[in-house]
Amino acid sequence: MSDSLYAACAEVLTTCQGLKDDLAALLDPSTGFAPRLRHLCRDKIDELERTASADVSQAELDALRMEANTWGLLQALMPARKMEPASHVHPQTLLAQNPFTPTSTLAQAIMHASPLLSELVVVREWLHETASTVQHPEVTTGYWKFTKYNVMQGLRTGAGAREGLVREMDPDAVNRGDGKTLAADDAAFEKSLAQAIYSFIRAGRLDDAVELCRRAHQPWRAASIRGSLLFQWRAIANEQCDDGLDDEDDAEGWQGNQRRRLWKSTCVRAALNRVVYAALTPTPQTFTVLRSACRTWEDHLWVQISILCEEKQSSEMLKLKGCFWEGALAALEEMPAPLNGPDEEEEEEWQKEVTSALETLGGVVVEDGPPADNAFHVSQLAIILNRIQPLLDTFAAGLRDGIYDPDSSEYPTMTRFFAHLCLFLQMIEIYTPPLATQVILEAYLQVLEAAGQRELIAMYAGALGDNAVERYAMFLTSLDLSADIKERRLALTRAREHGLDVNTVAIVTAERTIEKAFEHLPPLRGPLPSIIALQPEPSNVEMLLLRSIEWTSFMEATYDTALEQATVILRYFLGTGRVNLARKLLDMLPPEIAAISEPEDRATEYLHYRQFFNIWELLDRVTECRSLEVSLMNKDTRAEWLRDYKELIEQCYEAIVKLLTEDWMLPEQTADEGVDRRHLEMLRVRQIYVPELILRLHVMLYSSREHIPGNLCVALELANVVADSRYKLYDDFLQPDGRRLGEYLGVVRQAVIAGMESGGSDPFRVLQVGA
């Protein structure tokens, strides 16, 4: 593929991206995106055929031609799918208003009443436009002149016609079943003539077929072909003239066949062994004959589309009782009632029938041209069936799986088409799968790089828009956990090279990483975890979730997102008992996040986590300080140790009581709000750690009674705080099974017994002594 075509396509893309807010301009039949690219492909084909370059294979020419045709198909279908349709009178209403409405006008109304039929007619017109060039037979100077010469010679000599030749010259002479044939030259001419007529009909050029019959001295055949035209009479149909004729000149004129139904039934019988008449009357009865004449995949598509259109038109016309021109006076007695819209249920059933018929084209065997599984044929069928998104997914999967050979001559054409198809759909606001779009565009970027078109690569990478952010974020998500934070930061800043918003990329990357981790992590529900049990090493998935916060921690602009994501991750880690991972996450966050005050609920939740880990650290320090006590301490050292020990316990007590009496991890909730997932997760965290903190505080106070006797009283007074209805801490002990309440009552009982060890039977004596 020449460099000029790459640049020309890029220029079209640049021009049309400037029109992305003007749908009418993008879908303009002459200057829209699809017509421009179709024109480029056709120009390139003409150039290659003129130069007859040996470097260009037939496969590459075929690929270019099919790409041009596919852009033509898109231009034919997309405007109707994207633009607001014009209003039309329903055929029943039209016939009720004027029972003498010509069949041509009714056929147009039937087509407009069915969006699917309208699309199929458009596809048929596209197939006419893209049909192969007709090969004209040699000009003849008379009708069966060689056969006529033999017949006349036999009559003059009295010997009769030559053995095996027909004796009459009427058109049915060879169809009487007596085995008689034409002269060899005439038979060859008839065969080429029939093929040319069929080709004209296949291309929708009936006038040319009629003229060819006349020049071949076969006016009866021309007349039979013209019988396919629907009856038209503008004067009685109240149609506007658009051909420059005055109303007076056209008032008495009519065209077409008034008895087309009769003509069609006759034609169907004649078509059983004549492909020309089968092409004129495509029906299920003539399908076998038509299929025998198909050589290319497009021929097979034309046959199916033609049959579907003809059958739909005929069935709808029958429902209308054929109007006056088909049913005469009897039709006037059964005029249908006016109707303003189609039968949706019937239309849906017919759509299933159409889909089923067209799906068979995916496996037809062709004699000429590319096969049915060619990428462009698959694309054309998917476009007709309005399955473009699955088409993109399938092609992208083929690229990933290596089905398409990058070294093949048609590979650049295919990737260019699909890349520009994705961008075209985005411009006209049709959804394209992000991953498939990225895979396709990446493949085209590789084609551009291999072709040395480096100046175009940045433009196509930047043309991805939101999809580019999504895909680059997915790439960053896939980075190995072994990549350190510096490598991640560098990979993130590279987004600027593609013209992407680094902040958005960071946010999306973090979101996708969190989503990926949660897909493999167990849900946050079920029994509450044990905090005292030995915790296993973090799994790779847990580390992935932990390190997801790095993406939004690099830049201050994403700190608000980091705050939101950090609370989600912290809730999960604490809710599963992974305290060390939660603490590690908190240490990874920039200190500036603590200064964020909006939204208030997230900022408050984050404050609660920091308060919790300050207390958790204090508990660790108390444990560490207690472990420093040794029996060989001198008096001063022991006094200093005891002072530090007592001070740490007092700090810990004050911090825990303050935390427990200030609605820790209780989200605000109005009466009209339901209990959302965040609320349930925060309650789970509270149910795990409120009892844990109280139990640890009690045990800490109880175990320090030998060094600080008053702490036993403090431990028992803590029970009053737990039982205080203002704080409702007892609720957290009761969930989910009350097991922790039993644990707490057990340690309180132990403290009461310890208070009675100094004598007496009053269990409250220790409180009085402590006071």
Secondary structure as GFF3:
##gff-version 3
##sequence-region A 1 771
A	DSSP	alpha_helix	3	17	.	.	.	ID=ss1
A	DSSP	alpha_helix	23	26	.	.	.	ID=ss2
A	DSSP	alpha_helix	33	51	.	.	.	ID=ss3
A	DSSP	alpha_helix	58	82	.	.	.	ID=ss4
A	DSSP	alpha_helix	91	97	.	.	.	ID=ss5
A	DSSP	alpha_helix	103	113	.	.	.	ID=ss6
A	DSSP	alpha_helix	115	129	.	.	.	ID=ss7
A	DSSP	alpha_helix	145	157	.	.	.	ID=ss8
A	DSSP	three_ten_helix	173	175	.	.	.	ID=ss9
A	DSSP	alpha_helix	184	202	.	.	.	ID=ss10
A	DSSP	alpha_helix	206	215	.	.	.	ID=ss11
A	DSSP	alpha_helix	219	226	.	.	.	ID=ss12
A	DSSP	alpha_helix	234	237	.	.	.	ID=ss13
A	DSSP	alpha_helix	247	250	.	.	.	ID=ss14
A	DSSP	alpha_helix	260	270	.	.	.	ID=ss15
A	DSSP	alpha_helix	275	280	.	.	.	ID=ss16
A	DSSP	three_ten_helix	284	286	.	.	.	ID=ss17
A	DSSP	alpha_helix	287	293	.	.	.	ID=ss18
A	DSSP	alpha_helix	297	319	.	.	.	ID=ss19
A	DSSP	alpha_helix	323	332	.	.	.	ID=ss20
A	DSSP	alpha_helix	344	359	.	.	.	ID=ss21
A	DSSP	three_ten_helix	360	363	.	.	.	ID=ss22
A	DSSP	alpha_helix	375	384	.	.	.	ID=ss23
A	DSSP	alpha_helix	388	401	.	.	.	ID=ss24
A	DSSP	alpha_helix	411	427	.	.	.	ID=ss25
A	DSSP	alpha_helix	434	450	.	.	.	ID=ss26
A	DSSP	alpha_helix	454	462	.	.	.	ID=ss27
A	DSSP	alpha_helix	466	477	.	.	.	ID=ss28
A	DSSP	alpha_helix	485	493	.	.	.	ID=ss29
A	DSSP	three_ten_helix	494	498	.	.	.	ID=ss30
A	DSSP	alpha_helix	502	520	.	.	.	ID=ss31
A	DSSP	alpha_helix	540	547	.	.	.	ID=ss32
A	DSSP	three_ten_helix	548	550	.	.	.	ID=ss33
A	DSSP	three_ten_helix	556	558	.	.	.	ID=ss34
A	DSSP	alpha_helix	559	575	.	.	.	ID=ss35
A	DSSP	alpha_helix	579	588	.	.	.	ID=ss36
A	DSSP	three_ten_helix	591	595	.	.	.	ID=ss37
A	DSSP	alpha_helix	600	627	.	.	.	ID=ss38
A	DSSP	alpha_helix	635	660	.	.	.	ID=ss39
A	DSSP	alpha_helix	677	703	.	.	.	ID=ss40
A	DSSP	alpha_helix	710	723	.	.	.	ID=ss41
A	DSSP	alpha_helix	729	734	.	.	.	ID=ss42
A	DSSP	alpha_helix	739	755	.	.	.	ID=ss43
A	DSSP	alpha_helix	765	770	.	.	.	ID=ss44
###
